[in-house]
Amino acid sequence: MRERDQIADWLVERVAETLAIDIALVRSDIAFSDLGLSSMQAVELSDDLQRFTSLMLPPTLVFDYPTIDGAAGFVAQELARAGGSLPVPGQSRR
């Protein structure tokens, strides 16, 4: 699923940027909290993802789906349900 992979890649990049760590250290199967994301950063990540996807996402997204894999799968399903699309790679809605 292209959208799921694109969302997962976006999340990996954003988590690495937010935590100021090397992108290679961000595994998609590790809990956001185990990566070091604080509660405030988790809510901000959800807000950023909402802007990126143009979906209405819960601020608790990162807690409800605690890994990048889980969050990306949920968001891709919501995107498909809404009939939405992601920006072309290289173009951000941030």
C-alpha positions as CSV (number, residue, x, y, z in Angstrom):
1,M,0.0,0.0,0.0
2,R,1.7,3.1,-1.2
3,E,0.0,5.5,1.1
4,R,0.8,3.5,4.2
5,D,4.5,3.4,3.2
6,Q,4.5,7.1,2.5
7,I,2.9,7.9,5.8
8,A,5.3,5.6,7.6
9,D,8.3,7.3,5.9
10,W,6.9,10.7,6.8
11,L,6.5,9.6,10.5
12,V,10.1,8.2,10.6
13,E,11.4,11.5,9.3
14,R,9.3,13.6,11.6
15,V,10.2,11.6,14.7
16,A,13.9,11.8,13.9
17,E,13.6,15.5,13.4
18,T,11.6,16.1,16.5
19,L,14.0,14.0,18.7
20,A,17.1,15.3,16.9
21,I,18.3,11.8,16.3
22,D,19.6,9.9,13.3
23,I,16.8,8.6,11.1
24,A,18.5,5.2,11.2
25,L,17.6,5.0,14.9
26,V,13.9,5.3,14.3
27,R,12.4,1.9,13.8
28,S,8.8,1.6,12.8
29,D,8.0,-1.3,15.2
30,I,9.2,0.5,18.4
31,A,6.7,2.4,20.5
32,F,6.8,6.2,20.2
33,S,7.4,6.4,23.9
34,D,10.3,4.0,23.7
35,L,11.8,6.2,21.0
36,G,11.7,9.0,23.5
37,L,8.7,11.0,22.3
38,S,7.1,13.0,25.1
39,S,3.3,13.4,25.5
40,M,3.5,17.0,24.2
41,Q,5.6,15.9,21.2
42,A,3.1,13.0,20.5
43,V,0.2,15.5,20.3
44,E,2.2,17.8,18.1
45,L,3.1,14.9,15.8
46,S,-0.6,14.0,15.5
47,D,-1.3,17.7,14.6
48,D,1.5,17.7,12.0
49,L,0.2,14.4,10.6
50,Q,-3.3,15.9,10.4
51,R,-2.0,18.8,8.3
52,F,0.1,16.4,6.1
53,T,-2.9,14.2,5.3
54,S,-5.7,16.8,5.5
55,L,-7.6,14.3,7.8
56,M,-9.2,15.0,11.1
57,L,-7.1,12.8,13.4
58,P,-7.4,12.4,17.2
59,P,-4.8,14.1,19.3
60,T,-4.4,10.7,21.0
61,L,-3.4,9.0,17.8
62,V,0.1,8.2,19.0
63,F,-1.3,6.7,22.2
64,D,-4.0,4.7,20.4
65,Y,-1.5,3.4,17.8
66,P,1.8,3.4,19.6
67,T,4.1,2.5,16.8
68,I,4.8,4.0,13.4
69,D,3.6,0.9,11.7
70,G,0.3,1.0,13.7
71,A,-0.3,4.7,13.2
72,A,0.6,4.6,9.5
73,G,-1.8,1.7,8.9
74,F,-4.7,3.4,10.7
75,V,-4.1,6.7,8.9
76,A,-3.8,5.0,5.5
77,Q,-7.2,3.3,6.2
78,E,-8.8,6.6,7.2
79,L,-7.3,8.3,4.1
80,A,-8.8,5.5,1.8
81,R,-12.1,5.8,3.6
82,A,-12.2,9.5,3.1
83,G,-11.1,9.2,-0.6
84,G,-8.2,11.5,0.1
85,S,-4.7,11.6,-1.3
86,L,-1.3,12.5,0.0
87,P,0.9,15.2,-1.4
88,V,3.3,14.2,-4.2
89,P,6.6,13.1,-2.6
90,G,8.9,16.0,-2.1
91,Q,6.0,18.4,-1.5
92,S,4.9,18.8,2.1
93,R,1.6,20.3,3.5
94,R,3.4,21.3,6.7
